[in-house]
Amino acid sequence: MNSSLFRRMLVAVLFTLSGLFVAGCATPQVSDYAAEKPVLDLRQYFNGTVEAHGIFRDRGGVIKQRFVVTMDCRWSGDDGVLDEQFVYSDGSRSRRVWHLRYLGGGRYSGRADDVVGSAAGETQGNAFRWQYTLKLPVDGREIEVQFDDWMYLMDERVMLNHATMSKFGVRLGEVQLAFSRRP
């Protein structure tokens, strides 16, 4: 085999492998869930009282914290307030009040006291992706961590949530929640 043919074959193989690598690294997009039912409308789901049970797992998969969140949710037009009351398995408590805005086209923005800047989210089908940077208290100081939150509406009462927490692109852990709307 001559060297020119060998180089062309090598380039073709490397090109194919790089395409497989990039495809393997692709992350899901909200549009991947556009046809899923039931269709999620955050303004409808997060209206009234919602309760959630959750866990935080470290990057090794060990459950470090269990918690329950009771949410008082209300909307006035395109503006919503989600008042979250957390009770952790160690007896500690915290509160986060989200101020949300529906921007149209399934897009939302949000702010809370412990969120850096503004959160951005989008719904399509039964899915909602919510991304933000959170100031997290750790050992008497605050660190900023990124959250990539995915929520999936299962039926009119239940929504599942999976969030990945990272810093500098390194996964620190995961949060899983099961939301339940009160009738």
Secondary structure, DSSP 8 states (H G I E B T S, - for coil): --HHHHHHHHHHHHHHHHHHHHHHH----GGGGTT-SS---HHHHTSEEEEEEEEEEETTS-EEEEEEEEEEEEEETTEEEEEEEEEETTS-EEEEEEEEEEEETTEEEEE-TTEEEEEEEEEETTEEEEEEEEEEEETTEEEEEEEEEEEEE-SSSEEEEEEEEEETTEEEEEEEEEEEE--
